[in-house]
Amino acid sequence: MAHLPLNHILTGPEDAPVVAFSNSLGTTLAMWDAVVPHLADRYRILRYDTRGHGGSATRDAPAEIDDLAGDLLALLDGLGIGRIHAVGLSLGGMTMQALASAAPGRVASLTLMATAAHMPSEASWNARAATVREAGPQAIVAATLGRWFTPGFSERHPEVVAPIRTAFMACDAAGYAVCCGAIGRMDLRPRLSAITAPTLVVADREDPATPPAMAEEICRGIPQAELVTLPNAAHLLAVERPDAAGAYLAQFLDRHR
């Protein structure tokens, strides 16, 4: 399938290694805002909106995780970027697994946060897609934020959660549904052994969406993978715990730059 143009922001020193960030389902590139400062002085930062999200284009036709990876590869080619340090959370982590296994020469290191190589069942993802198509993102926003943040976080930090909620509510229903379908059909487990890049896997102890067992499965499949499990974080750890996520990411990148 032809790639789609992606809304993106490229910042930082022009001669520095490029770190590319891929967002989770139902968010935008802004989900990385509090992580980027940990890297901004010594890395070139590329953030983008996955197709169907934020300012990127939507195509209402079935897509696979490899199509999302292809969108990113086309963006990199268009920007003249060869190798990247790839960082993704949830859907973004799935996209980066697909990229790193299909084009290992383009990925200098891989950081996977709160993600999985396989997320059954396809029927449950199809049901979620149908709900959003019929009733819009607002139909599932409460349940989604309940998985994304630990209990009480939204009450303690409304200023953090409010823009995340707003972005979710503004998500294109068809774009969200197409990505649900891609997740439901995805099984990257047979491809993990093809990933040659040094890999950091970050799991959240209190994540109901992609629990630590899913991170452990990824680590068993990737030859050069190491695992960090964060306490006091649910699914959207880059927003709830950007201090810890940014610190672990910076340490890992500095070792592999």
N, C-alpha and C positions, 0 to 999 in steps of 0.2 A: 504494500500500500504506500502511496506517495506520502512523504512527510508533510507535517503542517508547520507553518511559521510560529515561532515561540516568542512571546514577550520576555525580555531579559534585561538584566542590568549587569554591566561589567565594570568593576572598579578596582583600584589598587595599583601598585607599581607595575609598569608595563613589562619590565624584564624579570618579574618574579614568577615562580611556578603558579599555575592556574589551579584553583580549587573550584569545582563545579558542584552546586547544591541543587538537589531535586526534591520537590515538596511532596507532602502527603496528600492523600485523597481529601478533597474538600477544603484545601487551604490555598494560599498563594506563596510567592517567593518571600513575602513579608514574614513568614513563619521563622525565617532564619535571622531576623534583625538583631536579636540579642546574642547570637552566636558569632556573627561576623567580626565584631570588635576584637575577639580573641586572636584573630588572624590577620586583620586588615593591614597591619604595618609591614608585613613581610610576604604576603601572598596576593596574587591577583584573584579576585573573587568574581565568579560568574554565578548569578542566580537567575532562574527562569521559572515561568509558570508552565506546568504540564498542560498538554492539549486539553481543551475543555475547561480550563481553570483560569481565573484572573484575566489578564489581557491577551492570552493566547487564543488561537483559532480553535473552533470546534467543528468536527465532522460527525454527523449523526449516522455512523455506520460502525459495525463491529470492528474492534481493534484488539490487538494482542500486546502483551508487554513488550515484545520486540519492536512493535510499531512506535511505542513511546521512546524506546532506546534509539530507534532510527531518527526520530525527531531531534533528539539531542545530538546525535552524530552529525546530522545535517547542519545544525546550529554551529557546532564546533568547526566544521569544514568552512562554513560561511564566514566565520570570524578568524580563520587562519590559525586555529588552535590545534596542536598535535596531540600531546599527552596531557591528561588531567589527573588530579587527585579527586576522585569521585566520592561524593557524600550524598546519601539519600536516607530519608526517613519514611517508613511504611511503604506506600506506593512508590515513593522516590527510591527507596532501597531496593525494591523489586526491579525498577527500571535500571538501576546501576548494576545489579547482578546480571541482568540480561546483557547490558553493554560490556561488562568486564569478561563475560564468558564468550560473547560473539566477536569482540574486537579487543583481545587482551593487550595488544600493542599500544592501545590508546589510553590505558589506565595504569598510572604509575603507582597509585595506592587506592584502596577501597575502604570506605567507612560506611557501615550499615547500621542504622539506628531503628529500633522498634519495628522490625520487619520480619519477613518470612520468605521461604522459597516456595511454599505451597500453603494455600489458605482455603481448605474446604469449608462449606460445600458450595458447589456451583449453584445449586438451587437457592441457597440462602442469599447469595450475591445477586442472582436474578430477581429474587423477591425484593431486595432493597432497591435495585434499579427501577423496578416497576413502581414501587411506592413513590420514589422521587420524581419519576416521570409524571405520575398522576397527581400528586399533591405538593410537589416542590420540596426543596431542601428543608423547609420549616417543619415538615412532617417528622423528620428524624433528628432535628438539631439537639433536642434535650438528651436523647439517648446517646447521641454521638459525643457531646461534651462530657457526658457521664463516663464514657470510656477514656476520653482524652486526658482528663485531669483527676488527681486524687480527691477524695471527699474533702470538702471545705475549701479547696484551693480557689474556686470561683468566687466564693464569698470573701475570702481574704484578699484576693487580687483581682477585683473586677476590671481594673484598668488594663490588665494583661489579657483577660478572657474576652472582653467586649469586642476588640477588633477581630479576634479569631471567629467569634460568633457572627459578626457582620459579614466577614469574607465567606463563611460557610453559607449563610443565607443568600448571598449574591451569586453563588456558584450556578453555572449553567446546568439546568436539570439534565439535558441530553448529554452534555459533556461528562457529568458525574456518572450517569448511568452507563455510558460507554466504558468508562474506566472500571466500574464495578464488574462488567462483563469480562474485561481483560483479567482482573484478579481472579474471578471465579474459574476461568479456564487455565490459569497459570499452573505449571509445575516445573520449576527450575531445578529441582533436586538432581536430576541426571546430569545437569550442566555445571554443577558447582566445582567439580574436579578440574574443569577447564580454566578456572580463574587462577591466574598465576600471580596476581598482584598481592603484596602484603595487605592483609585485611584486618580491620578492627570492627568487631561486632559489639554494639552497645544495646543492652536489654534493660528493661525496667522491671523491678521486682513486683510492682503492683499494676502491671499492664494486663488488662483483661482481653485486649484485642490481639496482641502478638506476645504472648507470655514467654518467659525465659526459655522454655523448652523449644520454642521455634528458633531462637537464637542459637541454642546448643546444636540443633540439627544443621544449621548453616555451618557452624564451626567444624562439625564432623565432616562436612563435604568439601570445604576449601582447605587446601594443603597448608597455606600460611595464614591461618586465622587465629586471632586472640579475642577473648571475650571479657567484657566489663559489664557487670550488673549493677545498676544504680538503685539505691533505696529511695523511698519518698518520691517516686515518679510513676505516673501512669503512661499512657500511650504517647502523648505529644511532648516528649521529654525535652526537645529543643526549645520549647516555649516554657514549660514548667520548671526545668532545671538547666537553663542555658549556661549557668556558671560551670556546672560539672561537665555538661556536654562539650562546651567550648574548651575547657581545660584538657580533657582527655583527647579531644580532637587535635588540639594544638601540639600536645606532647607527641602524639602519634605521627602527625605530619612532619614535625621537626626531625624525627628519627628517620623519615623516609624521603625527605626532600633531596 
